[in-house]
Amino acid sequence: MKRIYISVVLLALVACGDSKSKQQTVEVSQEETTHKTEAYSSEERNAAFKNPEVAQVYDDYNLLKTALVNTDAEAAKNAAQVMLKNIEASTLELGFVKAIQAIADEDDVNIQREHFEAVTVGVKDLVEENIVSGTLYYQYCPMAFDGKGAYWISNEEKIYNPYFGDVMLNCGTVDAEIN
């Protein structure tokens, strides 16, 4: 049993790492995988945007990402509903509203994570066009979706993976800085 555990940990270490320049180290212990002590809470955003509506969309996105990191389908649903309400009240026309609606309508966190990928693509374009100061981190997990890989945006450089949550919390790398 111990050999299987060590093999799984080594596989995760190899698969999570890639040759990107700002690679994070994955440290997994048996205690970390069996005892979740505290929910993840995102650092405050230090990035500023020229449009306050874009700032609101990004902050709502960050709440959604935080819920997925915590593997909390109900919180993800609620965050998506708030995001939809705020987008509806804005003047922004966004092409990823259907993906947000799909998250708001879904109870399965893994399906919510699939839709989150499309939300990330739209939010990335939006923040890149509107950021005026500070830094956000565009992060990547090569193991997401059976090895296809997926990205997300974070306030902090340290990896907190929304696609695996507590299963592989720190799996991923910083692909780029958005500033």
MODA-V679828 format. One record per helix or strand. SS is the DSSP state (@ for helix, = for strand). FROM is the first residue (numbers start at 1). TO is the last residue. Records with the same first field share a line. If there is no record, write none. Layout:
SS=FROM-TO  FROM-TO
This chain:
@=2-16  30-34  52-69  73-88  97-104  109-130  144-147  165-167
==22-23  48-49  131-133  136-141  150-154  173-178
